[in-house]
């Protein structure tokens, strides 16, 4: 079966069936609860968070965090 030729609803149905078969109904639900679609545009938001940081600054902050542990 070629996944490229399946529509999204069919892929979702087959995926849920595979999860239920492998994990059982409860395991499938627990697995699905771990994921959420989220909102917003992560790429744009990340650019805002990091706008004043260069690689050197990021590396220094990582080193400082590791020293604290």
C-alpha positions, 0 to 999 in steps of 0.5 A, a space after each residue: 500500500 502506497 501511503 502517498 496515495 492515501 488521503 489524510 483521513 484514511 492515514 489517520 484511520 489506519 494509524 489509529 488501528 495500528 496503535 490500538 492493535 499494538 498498544 490496546 485501546 487504553 495504551 492508544 488513548 494514553 499515547 494520543 494524550 501526549 500530543 497536541 497540535 498547538 497554536 501559533 507560528 513557532 518559527 516566527 516566535 523563535 525568531 523573536 525569542 532569539 533576536 538578540 542572541 548570537 551563537 556565542 551567547 547561546 553557547 555561553 548560556 548553555 555552559 552556565 546552565 551546565 555549571 549550575 547542575 
